[in-house]
Amino acid sequence: MAHHNSAVRQRRRSVRRTAINKKNKSELRSQVRKMRDLVQAQNKDEAQKNMAELQSTIDKAVKKRAIHKRKGDRLKSRLGRQVSAAPSK
């Protein structure tokens, strides 16, 4: 339990930020999973359409510091390569 006023305030802030980060990461993971499913299903056209939205979500998560900048870059790069390599139906 926090004993100082500043520690109490920091704890409240930490709880708020944790909830926000959890929401942002969850949304990001859902979109990444959806993209990987599209690539797995060889649905290249749909995957390319969703790529811009996914990149925007990744950039927002990086901006909000939910994930590290390099992790965002790595995700965009790897998913982009997977979409490019996917055969189209």
C-alpha positions as CSV (number, residue, x, y, z in Angstrom):
1,M,0.0,0.0,0.0
2,A,1.3,3.5,-0.9
3,H,2.1,5.7,2.0
4,H,2.8,9.0,0.3
5,N,0.4,11.2,-1.6
6,S,2.6,11.1,-4.7
7,A,2.7,7.3,-4.6
8,V,-1.0,7.2,-4.3
9,R,-1.4,9.4,-7.4
10,Q,1.2,7.4,-9.3
11,R,-0.7,4.2,-8.5
12,R,-3.9,5.7,-9.9
13,R,-2.1,6.8,-13.0
14,S,-0.5,3.4,-13.4
15,V,-3.9,1.6,-13.2
16,R,-5.4,4.0,-15.8
17,R,-2.4,3.6,-18.2
18,T,-2.5,-0.2,-17.7
19,A,-6.1,-0.3,-18.8
20,I,-5.5,1.9,-21.8
21,N,-2.4,-0.1,-22.9
22,K,-4.3,-3.4,-22.5
23,K,-7.1,-2.1,-24.7
24,N,-4.7,-0.9,-27.4
25,K,-2.7,-4.1,-27.4
26,S,-5.8,-6.2,-27.5
27,E,-7.1,-4.3,-30.5
28,L,-3.7,-4.6,-32.2
29,R,-3.4,-8.4,-31.6
30,S,-6.9,-8.9,-32.9
31,Q,-6.1,-7.1,-36.2
32,V,-2.8,-9.0,-36.5
33,R,-4.6,-12.3,-36.0
34,K,-7.2,-11.3,-38.6
35,M,-4.4,-10.4,-41.1
36,R,-2.6,-13.7,-40.5
37,D,-5.9,-15.6,-41.0
38,L,-6.4,-13.8,-44.3
39,V,-2.9,-14.7,-45.5
40,Q,-3.3,-18.3,-44.3
41,A,-6.6,-18.4,-46.3
42,Q,-4.7,-17.1,-49.4
43,N,-7.0,-14.1,-49.6
44,K,-4.4,-11.7,-50.9
45,D,-6.8,-9.0,-52.1
46,E,-8.6,-8.7,-48.8
47,A,-5.3,-8.8,-46.9
48,Q,-3.9,-5.9,-49.0
49,K,-7.1,-3.9,-48.3
50,N,-6.7,-4.5,-44.5
51,M,-2.9,-3.8,-44.5
52,A,-3.4,0.0,-44.5
53,E,-5.8,-0.2,-41.5
54,L,-3.4,-2.5,-39.7
55,Q,-0.4,-0.2,-40.2
56,S,-2.4,2.7,-38.9
57,T,-3.3,0.7,-35.8
58,I,0.3,-0.3,-35.3
59,D,1.4,3.3,-35.6
60,K,-1.2,4.4,-33.1
61,A,0.0,1.8,-30.6
62,V,3.6,2.9,-31.0
63,K,2.6,6.6,-30.6
64,K,0.7,5.7,-27.4
65,R,3.7,3.7,-26.2
66,A,1.7,0.5,-25.9
67,I,4.4,-1.2,-27.9
68,H,8.0,-0.3,-28.8
69,K,8.7,1.5,-32.0
70,R,10.9,-1.3,-33.3
71,K,8.3,-3.9,-32.6
72,G,5.9,-1.9,-34.6
73,D,8.3,-1.7,-37.5
74,R,9.0,-5.4,-37.3
75,L,5.3,-6.2,-37.3
76,K,4.6,-4.0,-40.3
77,S,7.6,-5.5,-42.2
78,R,6.9,-9.1,-41.5
79,L,3.2,-8.8,-42.2
80,G,3.9,-6.9,-45.4
81,R,6.2,-9.6,-46.6
82,Q,3.6,-12.3,-45.8
83,V,0.9,-10.4,-47.7
84,S,3.2,-9.9,-50.7
85,A,4.2,-13.5,-50.8
86,A,0.7,-14.9,-50.4
87,P,-0.8,-16.4,-53.5
88,S,-4.0,-14.8,-54.7
89,K,-7.1,-16.9,-55.3
